[in-house]
């Protein structure tokens, strides 16, 4: 006589509380900034694509646009005068050299405003931070004295000066 067959245990799969959304294309960003300007978006995309070397205008007309700046995709709409940008949301441009700081600072501040600590408001009201990587390293330095000296030097600057930052931590 044959031995009785053992019953297989079935383990119920728990449903994940996270719902997967499959509407994105394979290479898209999971989050795309959507910007509401009070400006002709053909002018906006021309301005930004002239500043960022790695840029591409995907589509643009006076009312809406999609564009890529240094690998970051943006969608935009001309929403009218009730939409204004603020310091509450800004875009940080990471750079290595003073030449890059100068390039972005000069281009983005043209027709806009120079702000403190490496921040600039462009002619459309968008706020940018032109941030050398050395600044981030120095203001988070493990040595609290160097960290404080770098922070105090930065707080006195509008456009970040890399040489001045380095000099500040030597003294």
Phi, psi and omega in degrees: 000140183278148179291146180296144180287138177281139177282136177282135176278132175255131180258122180289131177279132177280139178281136179288138177287351182266127178265128179276135178252126185251023182277353180277148174283163187305320186255016183279159174285147178290335178225129178241122176299133177246116188250134177255108180263165167244066186196159173292121186286342171294319177294317179300309183294325177296317179299306183292320181291340174281344182262314184269119184297322179262077181228157178207130175268116181278321175198148178200135168216177184302336186258330182212156182203156168228133182209163180237130176237119180047043177088351181262122179276141177230145168245146183215154179219143176274095186269352179097180189292343180285349179260121180228144176276162177214174177295343182298335175226124178219169179242125182266127176255113179277128180227163180255322191244162176295326178300319177292319176304309182299317180302304183293320181299309182295318183290315184283333180277347179299115182081000180244217182226139171276126179250184183273159169059035176088008180263146179215143175252124182280178185294348177262000179092356179289137182257131182236152171243117176265105194239107173293139180302327179298327178299312180298321178296315184288321181281357173237023182300146180292333177278114184298331179291314178296319179302313181293317179298318179295317180297315180296322177295316180298320183295342179269352186261153163265278174286135181289131178248110185298317181298319179295321177299312180297321179295322182299324181277347177282330183277000000 
